[in-house]
Amino acid sequence: MCNPLGARGGSGRLFMSLAQALGRFVADLDLTKVPPPVVEKARTCLLNGYGIALGGHATPFAPVARRSALALDGERSGGATLLGDGRKTSVDGAALANSALFHGRAQEDTCGAGHFGTIMIPLLTALVEARGLPVARMLPALIAGYEVGGLLESAYGPKTTPAGLRASPLYGTLAAAAATSHLLGLDAERSAAALANAASFTGGMLQSFADGTDEWRYQVGVAARNGLVATELARAGSRSAPGAFEGRSGFVKAYARSDCDVPALLARLGTEWSVQRVTFKPFPVCAFNQTPVTGALILRDRLEERALKQVRVRMNPFETGYAGMDAKGPFDSISGTLMSIPFCIALTLLRGTPSMAAMTTYDDAEVNALTERIELVTDATVPVLSCVIEAETADGARLVQDQRMTVADFAYDWDTDSKLVRRIGAETGVPAAAYDRVEAFCRAPERAGIAAVLEAFAMLPKPPAG
């Protein structure tokens, strides 16, 4: 078991390890003591998760994950619902499949570089449904997960992401363990053990973005399952490393190749609320392409239909170095186009606001030709979440769109996010009543009950047989 007194340092003195401090935070989190703006943002994150998933019902990734989940665990009458399908399977099987649904449009929430909502919300939903757990714990469990995953992503994502590790599964497994520990009512010691287990079970790389393949769609479901396994092992009494994070062979050394400043991290916990920096995506493209598309839409109006000769885009190295961002094709999957900065800008300049249909049109000769003429320039003077688009027209004019944006530009409030998800639903044939139900749940989970969420997804158009 995790030593309740703390880990033993080189001098033989006892101290509280990061896992133990995080475990205490998770176990003690009390929604009545969380600042109201944090609680409100968490409700909006819940709405965004369900809302984007509803709008992603026609994407092909959830059916693949459903077939996999059913092959692994089979149908279970008392299990958790495969959202948008109606059949039931194990909790972790439902988490695997439903996470792919939440991730299907690539338009989910983002905390730094991590998409934690796609991991935690399907998992918590499945647990509450299948096990009859108190729905009142769902919102604080979600906050606990965002805070643990977000704290570590913020501190070490700038090191792990350039190394080729994907933030969503790497830190999302920790978020899932934190969230499920709170939902299941684990005490501080067992929550610490769950987080220590999760630190050993986590991982995930970025190569699928570079190759335009789909593994990243399923990484979030695997992270959810691994986080739940970490928690269940802790609940069963696993003996887990107190130094799982800051130890000589722990998480931070292994993944970030860095020292772990435990006091500095703990000084931020519960004060710099990570959920407050969660952002939402107006467009179905990578988080790093939201600003380039925004800037390209403005530039498109300024061009007044003048022909383009060449375009140069300057962005921060954290973004230009991300796998798949510099790709120019030829493309044969949306996993390739939604990552490509040149493609997303070319498509926007020529066709306007990106849609799923446009993002999957791979033979648009005009868009492909302009993609080839877009030069991506790494420029450390351009802040993250910003870009500078320099366009040269065929008649010799030069237009510059300096698009400076921050987290605040994408950290939508409830009303703005409601309009976003409902707009997507209107485009994809989702009944407005489905959004009424998920909004009722997110506003008052105890009053609406988890049945409201299940009813919303039952309203979706039925998927093809099989």
C-alpha positions as CSV (number, residue, x, y, z in Angstrom):
1,M,0.0,0.0,0.0
2,C,0.9,3.6,-0.4
3,N,2.6,4.6,2.9
4,P,0.1,6.9,4.6
5,L,2.9,8.7,6.4
6,G,4.7,9.6,3.2
7,A,7.7,8.5,1.2
8,R,11.2,8.3,2.7
9,G,13.8,10.7,1.3
10,G,17.5,10.2,1.0
11,S,18.0,11.4,4.6
12,G,15.5,8.9,5.9
13,R,13.0,11.6,6.7
14,L,9.4,11.2,5.7
15,F,7.6,13.7,3.4
16,M,4.4,13.8,1.5
17,S,4.9,12.7,-2.1
18,L,3.2,14.2,-5.0
19,A,0.9,11.2,-5.4
20,Q,-0.1,11.4,-1.8
21,A,-0.8,15.1,-2.0
22,L,-2.8,14.7,-5.1
23,G,-4.7,11.8,-3.6
24,R,-5.6,14.0,-0.6
25,F,-6.8,16.8,-2.9
26,V,-8.9,14.4,-4.9
27,A,-10.5,12.7,-1.9
28,D,-11.2,16.0,-0.1
29,L,-12.5,18.0,-3.0
30,D,-15.8,19.5,-1.9
31,L,-18.0,21.2,-4.6
32,T,-19.3,23.7,-2.0
33,K,-15.8,25.0,-1.5
34,V,-14.9,25.2,-5.1
35,P,-15.1,28.8,-6.5
36,P,-18.5,29.3,-8.3
37,P,-16.8,30.3,-11.6
38,V,-14.9,27.0,-11.6
39,V,-18.1,25.0,-11.0
40,E,-19.8,26.9,-13.8
41,K,-16.9,26.2,-16.2
42,A,-17.1,22.5,-15.3
43,R,-20.8,22.5,-16.2
44,T,-19.9,24.0,-19.5
45,C,-17.2,21.4,-20.1
46,L,-19.8,18.7,-19.5
47,L,-22.2,20.4,-21.9
48,N,-19.5,20.7,-24.5
49,G,-18.6,17.0,-24.2
50,Y,-22.1,15.7,-24.6
51,G,-23.0,18.3,-27.2
52,I,-20.0,17.6,-29.5
53,A,-20.6,13.9,-29.1
54,L,-24.2,14.3,-30.2
55,G,-23.0,16.2,-33.3
56,G,-20.4,13.6,-34.1
57,H,-22.9,10.7,-34.4
58,A,-22.2,10.2,-38.1
59,T,-18.4,9.9,-37.8
60,P,-17.0,6.4,-38.5
61,F,-14.8,6.0,-35.4
62,A,-17.3,5.1,-32.8
63,P,-18.7,2.1,-34.8
64,V,-15.1,0.7,-35.0
65,A,-14.7,1.1,-31.3
66,R,-18.1,-0.4,-30.6
67,R,-17.3,-3.5,-32.5
68,S,-14.0,-3.8,-30.6
69,A,-15.7,-3.3,-27.2
70,L,-18.4,-5.9,-28.0
71,A,-15.8,-8.3,-29.2
72,L,-13.8,-7.8,-26.0
73,D,-16.6,-7.8,-23.4
74,G,-19.9,-8.7,-25.2
75,E,-23.3,-7.3,-24.6
76,R,-24.4,-7.0,-20.9
77,S,-27.9,-6.3,-20.0
78,G,-26.9,-4.6,-16.8
79,G,-24.0,-2.8,-18.2
80,A,-23.4,0.7,-19.7
81,T,-24.9,2.0,-22.9
82,L,-23.1,2.4,-26.1
83,L,-24.2,6.0,-26.8
84,G,-25.9,6.4,-30.1
85,D,-26.2,2.6,-30.5
86,G,-28.4,1.5,-27.6
87,R,-26.7,-1.8,-26.8
88,K,-24.9,-2.2,-23.5
89,T,-21.6,-3.7,-22.6
90,S,-19.0,-3.4,-19.7
91,V,-18.2,0.0,-18.2
92,D,-14.7,0.0,-19.7
93,G,-16.1,-1.2,-23.0
94,A,-18.6,1.6,-23.1
95,A,-15.8,4.1,-22.2
96,L,-13.7,2.8,-25.1
97,A,-16.5,3.1,-27.6
98,N,-18.1,6.3,-26.3
99,S,-14.7,8.1,-26.1
100,A,-14.3,7.6,-29.8
101,L,-17.8,9.2,-30.3
102,F,-16.8,12.2,-28.2
103,H,-13.5,12.5,-30.2
104,G,-15.1,11.8,-33.6
105,R,-15.3,15.4,-34.9
106,A,-11.9,16.4,-33.3
107,Q,-13.9,19.4,-31.9
108,E,-13.7,18.5,-28.2
109,D,-12.5,20.6,-25.3
110,T,-8.8,21.2,-24.9
111,C,-6.8,21.7,-21.7
112,G,-3.3,22.8,-22.9
113,A,-2.7,20.0,-25.4
114,G,-4.9,17.4,-23.6
115,H,-8.5,16.5,-24.5
116,F,-9.6,15.3,-21.1
117,G,-13.3,15.6,-21.5
118,T,-13.3,12.9,-24.2
119,I,-11.7,10.6,-21.6
120,M,-13.5,11.4,-18.3
121,I,-17.1,12.3,-19.4
122,P,-17.8,8.9,-21.2
123,L,-16.2,7.0,-18.3
124,L,-18.1,8.8,-15.5
125,T,-21.3,8.5,-17.4
126,A,-20.9,4.7,-17.8
127,L,-20.0,4.3,-14.1
128,V,-23.0,6.3,-12.9
129,E,-25.3,4.4,-15.2
130,A,-24.1,0.8,-14.7
131,R,-23.3,1.0,-11.0
132,G,-25.9,3.4,-9.8
133,L,-23.2,5.7,-8.3
134,P,-24.3,9.1,-6.9
135,V,-24.7,11.5,-9.8
136,A,-24.0,14.3,-7.3
137,R,-20.3,13.2,-7.4
138,M,-20.0,13.5,-11.1
139,L,-19.2,17.2,-11.4
140,P,-16.6,17.2,-8.5
141,A,-15.1,14.1,-10.0
142,L,-14.8,15.9,-13.3
143,I,-13.1,18.9,-11.7
144,A,-10.7,16.6,-9.8
145,G,-9.7,15.0,-13.1
146,Y,-9.2,18.3,-14.9
147,E,-7.1,19.6,-12.0
148,V,-4.7,16.6,-11.7
149,G,-4.4,16.1,-15.4
150,G,-4.2,19.8,-16.2
151,L,-1.6,20.5,-13.5
152,L,0.8,18.0,-14.8
153,E,0.2,18.8,-18.5
154,S,0.8,22.4,-17.9
155,A,4.1,21.7,-16.1
156,Y,5.5,19.0,-18.4
157,G,3.5,19.1,-21.6
158,P,6.1,21.6,-23.1
159,K,8.7,18.8,-22.7
160,T,6.7,15.7,-23.4
161,T,4.8,16.9,-26.5
162,P,7.9,17.8,-28.5
163,A,9.4,14.4,-27.6
164,G,6.5,12.8,-29.5
165,L,4.3,11.9,-26.6
166,R,0.6,12.8,-26.9
167,A,-0.8,14.8,-24.0
168,S,-4.3,13.4,-24.1
169,P,-3.5,9.8,-23.1
170,L,-0.4,10.6,-21.2
171,Y,-2.0,13.0,-18.7
172,G,-5.6,11.8,-19.4
173,T,-5.0,8.5,-17.8
174,L,-4.1,10.4,-14.6
175,A,-7.2,12.5,-15.0
176,A,-9.3,9.4,-15.4
177,A,-7.8,7.9,-12.2
178,A,-8.4,11.1,-10.3
179,A,-12.0,11.4,-11.5
180,T,-12.9,7.8,-10.9
181,S,-11.3,7.8,-7.4
182,H,-13.5,10.7,-6.4
183,L,-16.6,9.2,-8.0
184,L,-16.0,5.9,-6.2
185,G,-15.4,7.7,-2.9
186,L,-11.8,6.5,-2.3
187,D,-10.0,8.0,0.6
188,A,-6.8,9.9,0.3
189,E,-4.5,6.9,0.6
190,R,-6.4,4.8,-2.0
191,S,-6.7,7.8,-4.3
192,A,-2.9,8.3,-4.1
193,A,-2.5,4.6,-5.0
194,A,-4.8,5.0,-8.0
195,L,-2.7,7.9,-9.2
196,A,0.5,6.0,-8.7
197,N,-0.9,3.1,-10.6
198,A,-2.0,5.4,-13.4
199,A,1.5,6.9,-13.7
200,S,2.7,3.4,-14.4
201,F,-0.1,2.5,-16.9
202,T,0.0,5.7,-19.0
203,G,1.5,6.6,-22.4
204,G,0.7,7.4,-26.0
205,M,2.6,8.8,-29.0
206,L,1.9,11.2,-31.9
207,Q,3.0,9.2,-34.9
208,S,-0.6,8.6,-36.1
209,F,-1.0,12.3,-36.8
210,A,2.1,12.3,-39.0
211,D,0.8,9.2,-40.9
212,G,-2.8,10.4,-41.1
213,T,-4.1,7.3,-39.3
214,D,-6.7,6.8,-36.6
215,E,-5.0,5.5,-33.5
216,W,-5.4,8.9,-31.8
217,R,-9.1,8.5,-32.0
218,Y,-9.0,5.5,-29.8
219,Q,-6.2,6.6,-27.4
220,V,-8.6,8.5,-25.3
221,G,-10.8,5.4,-24.7
222,V,-7.8,3.3,-23.8
223,A,-6.7,6.1,-21.4
224,A,-10.2,5.9,-19.8
225,R,-9.9,2.2,-19.4
226,N,-6.4,2.3,-18.0
227,G,-7.5,5.1,-15.5
228,L,-10.3,2.9,-14.3
229,V,-8.0,-0.1,-13.9
230,A,-5.7,2.0,-11.9
231,T,-8.5,3.0,-9.6
232,E,-10.0,-0.4,-9.2
233,L,-6.6,-1.9,-8.4
234,A,-6.2,0.8,-5.7
235,R,-9.6,0.1,-4.4
236,A,-8.8,-3.6,-4.2
237,G,-5.7,-2.8,-2.1
238,S,-2.8,-2.5,-4.5
239,R,0.6,-1.6,-3.1
240,S,1.6,1.4,-5.2
241,A,4.7,3.6,-5.3
242,P,4.6,6.8,-3.2
243,G,7.3,8.3,-5.5
244,A,5.5,7.4,-8.7
245,F,5.9,11.0,-10.0
246,E,9.0,12.5,-8.5
247,G,11.0,9.4,-8.0
248,R,14.3,8.7,-9.8
249,S,12.5,6.4,-12.1
250,G,9.1,8.0,-11.8
251,F,6.7,9.7,-14.2
252,V,8.5,13.0,-14.5
253,K,12.0,11.6,-15.0
254,A,10.8,9.0,-17.4
255,Y,8.5,11.1,-19.6
256,A,9.7,14.7,-19.2
257,R,13.4,14.0,-18.5
258,S,13.1,16.6,-15.9
259,D,13.2,17.2,-12.1
260,C,9.9,17.3,-10.3
261,D,9.4,20.3,-8.1
262,V,6.7,19.0,-5.8
263,P,6.3,22.2,-3.7
264,A,5.9,24.4,-6.8
265,L,3.3,22.0,-8.2
266,L,1.3,21.9,-5.0
267,A,1.4,25.6,-4.6
268,R,-0.7,25.8,-7.8
269,L,-3.2,23.0,-6.9
270,G,-6.5,24.4,-6.0
271,T,-5.5,28.0,-6.7
272,E,-4.7,28.0,-10.4
273,W,-7.7,26.0,-11.5
274,S,-6.9,24.1,-14.6
275,V,-10.6,23.8,-15.6
276,Q,-10.5,27.6,-16.1
277,R,-8.1,27.3,-19.0
278,V,-10.1,24.6,-20.8
279,T,-11.0,25.9,-24.3
280,F,-13.5,24.8,-26.9
281,K,-13.2,24.5,-30.7
282,P,-15.4,26.5,-33.1
283,F,-14.1,24.4,-36.1
284,P,-13.6,20.6,-36.7
285,V,-9.9,20.9,-36.9
286,C,-6.9,20.5,-34.6
287,A,-6.8,22.8,-31.6
288,F,-3.6,24.4,-33.0
289,N,-5.5,25.2,-36.3
290,Q,-8.4,27.1,-34.6
291,T,-6.5,30.4,-34.8
292,P,-5.1,29.9,-38.3
293,V,-8.7,29.2,-39.6
294,T,-10.0,32.2,-37.7
295,G,-7.3,34.4,-39.2
296,A,-7.8,32.9,-42.7
297,L,-11.5,33.7,-42.5
298,I,-10.8,37.4,-41.8
299,L,-8.1,37.4,-44.5
300,R,-10.5,35.8,-47.0
301,D,-12.8,38.8,-46.7
302,R,-9.9,41.2,-47.1
303,L,-8.8,39.5,-50.3
304,E,-12.0,40.4,-52.1
305,E,-11.6,37.3,-54.4
306,R,-8.2,38.3,-55.6
307,A,-6.1,35.3,-56.7
308,L,-3.4,34.2,-54.4
309,K,0.2,33.6,-55.5
310,Q,1.8,32.5,-52.3
311,V,1.1,32.4,-48.5
312,R,3.5,32.3,-45.6
313,V,2.3,31.4,-42.1
314,R,4.4,32.1,-39.0
315,M,3.6,30.2,-35.8
316,N,5.2,29.2,-32.5
317,P,7.6,26.1,-32.6
318,F,5.4,24.2,-30.1
319,E,2.7,24.1,-32.7
320,T,4.7,23.8,-35.9
321,G,6.7,21.0,-34.4
322,Y,3.5,19.0,-33.6
323,A,3.1,15.8,-35.7
324,G,1.2,16.4,-38.9
325,M,1.0,20.2,-38.7
326,D,3.4,20.8,-41.7
327,A,1.9,18.1,-43.9
328,K,0.9,19.1,-47.5
329,G,-0.5,15.8,-48.7
330,P,-1.7,14.2,-50.8
331,F,-4.3,13.4,-48.1
332,D,-6.7,10.4,-48.0
333,S,-8.0,10.9,-44.4
334,I,-9.4,13.6,-42.2
335,S,-6.8,12.6,-39.7
336,G,-4.4,14.2,-42.1
337,T,-6.3,17.2,-43.2
338,L,-7.5,18.4,-39.8
339,M,-3.9,18.5,-38.6
340,S,-2.3,20.2,-41.6
341,I,-1.9,24.0,-41.1
342,P,-1.3,24.5,-44.9
343,F,-4.4,22.5,-45.8
344,C,-6.7,24.2,-43.2
345,I,-5.6,27.6,-44.3
346,A,-5.9,26.9,-48.0
347,L,-9.4,25.4,-47.6
348,T,-10.5,28.3,-45.5
349,L,-9.2,30.9,-47.9
350,L,-10.8,29.3,-50.9
351,R,-14.0,27.7,-49.5
352,G,-14.8,29.5,-46.2
353,T,-15.5,28.0,-42.9
354,P,-14.3,24.3,-42.8
355,S,-17.0,21.7,-42.6
356,M,-16.6,17.9,-42.2
357,A,-17.6,17.5,-45.9
358,A,-14.9,19.9,-47.0
359,M,-12.3,18.4,-44.7
360,T,-12.9,15.0,-46.3
361,T,-12.8,16.3,-49.9
362,Y,-9.3,15.2,-50.8
363,D,-9.4,15.8,-54.6
364,D,-10.2,19.5,-54.6
365,A,-7.5,20.5,-57.1
366,E,-7.6,24.2,-56.3
367,V,-7.3,23.6,-52.5
368,N,-4.5,21.1,-53.0
369,A,-2.6,23.5,-55.3
370,L,-2.8,26.4,-52.8
371,T,-1.8,24.0,-50.0
372,E,1.5,23.4,-51.9
373,R,2.1,27.2,-52.1
374,I,1.7,27.8,-48.3
375,E,5.0,28.0,-46.5
376,L,4.9,27.2,-42.7
377,V,7.6,29.2,-40.8
378,T,8.6,28.5,-37.3
379,D,8.9,31.7,-35.4
380,A,9.5,31.8,-31.6
381,T,8.4,35.4,-31.4
382,V,4.8,34.4,-32.3
383,P,3.0,33.3,-29.1
384,V,1.2,30.0,-28.8
385,L,-2.4,30.2,-30.1
386,S,-1.4,32.9,-32.5
387,C,-0.3,33.2,-36.1
388,V,0.8,35.7,-38.7
389,I,-0.5,35.0,-42.2
390,E,1.3,36.8,-45.0
391,A,-0.5,36.6,-48.4
392,E,0.9,37.7,-51.8
393,T,-1.7,38.1,-54.5
394,A,-1.3,37.5,-58.2
395,D,-1.5,41.3,-58.8
396,G,1.4,42.0,-56.5
397,A,-0.5,43.1,-53.3
398,R,0.7,41.9,-49.9
399,L,-1.8,41.4,-47.1
400,V,-0.8,40.5,-43.5
401,Q,-3.2,39.0,-41.0
402,D,-1.6,39.1,-37.5
403,Q,-4.0,37.0,-35.5
404,R,-3.2,37.1,-31.8
405,M,-5.4,34.9,-29.7
406,T,-5.3,33.5,-26.2
407,V,-7.1,30.9,-24.1
408,A,-9.7,33.6,-23.2
409,D,-10.8,33.7,-26.9
410,F,-11.8,30.1,-26.8
411,A,-12.9,29.6,-23.2
412,Y,-16.6,30.0,-24.0
413,D,-19.2,30.5,-21.4
414,W,-22.4,28.4,-21.2
415,D,-24.5,30.4,-23.6
416,T,-21.8,30.6,-26.3
417,D,-21.0,26.9,-26.0
418,S,-24.7,26.0,-26.2
419,K,-25.0,27.9,-29.4
420,L,-21.9,26.1,-30.8
421,V,-23.1,22.6,-30.0
422,R,-26.7,23.3,-31.2
423,R,-25.4,24.8,-34.4
424,I,-23.4,21.6,-35.0
425,G,-26.4,19.5,-34.1
426,A,-28.6,21.4,-36.6
427,E,-26.0,20.7,-39.3
428,T,-25.9,16.9,-38.5
429,G,-29.6,16.2,-37.9
430,V,-29.7,16.1,-34.1
431,P,-33.1,16.9,-32.6
432,A,-33.1,20.1,-30.5
433,A,-34.8,18.1,-27.8
434,A,-31.6,16.1,-27.3
435,Y,-29.7,19.3,-26.4
436,D,-32.5,20.3,-24.1
437,R,-32.0,17.0,-22.2
438,V,-28.2,17.3,-21.8
439,E,-28.5,20.9,-20.8
440,A,-31.0,20.0,-18.1
441,F,-28.6,17.3,-16.8
442,C,-25.5,19.6,-16.9
443,R,-27.4,22.3,-15.0
444,A,-28.9,20.0,-12.3
445,P,-27.5,16.4,-12.5
446,E,-29.3,15.2,-9.4
447,R,-32.7,16.5,-10.6
448,A,-32.4,15.3,-14.2
449,G,-30.6,12.0,-13.5
450,I,-28.3,10.2,-15.9
451,A,-31.4,9.0,-17.7
452,A,-31.7,12.4,-19.3
453,V,-28.3,11.9,-21.0
454,L,-29.2,8.4,-22.2
455,E,-32.5,9.7,-23.6
456,A,-30.7,12.4,-25.5
457,F,-28.4,10.0,-27.3
458,A,-31.3,7.6,-27.9
459,M,-32.8,10.4,-30.1
460,L,-29.9,10.3,-32.6
461,P,-30.4,8.8,-36.0
462,K,-29.8,5.1,-35.9
463,P,-26.3,4.0,-37.1
464,P,-26.1,1.4,-39.9
465,A,-26.6,-2.2,-38.8
466,G,-23.4,-3.9,-37.6
